[in-house]
Amino acid sequence: MKDHDTEQVRWFVDELLSHEDDLRAWLKARFPVVRDVNDLVQEAFSRLLKTHDSGPALNRSAYLFVVSRNLALNQLR
């Protein structure tokens, strides 16, 4: 694995994965009619991994929840 890939995996595990359970519960409570919360969580993680290359967000957990909220709202439309 390249150094960049290793750093990205470490960042993902340390900064994002620890919020997975809270994010899933928050989405289920806030958007109970969303069809598949698991897909939203995966898509949010994917988007944050892509944006991490352009520079890390200052408040990663807040950004994760905002991206997830926007994905849920888009799905409801």
Beta strands, then each sheet from edge to edge (+ up, - down):
end
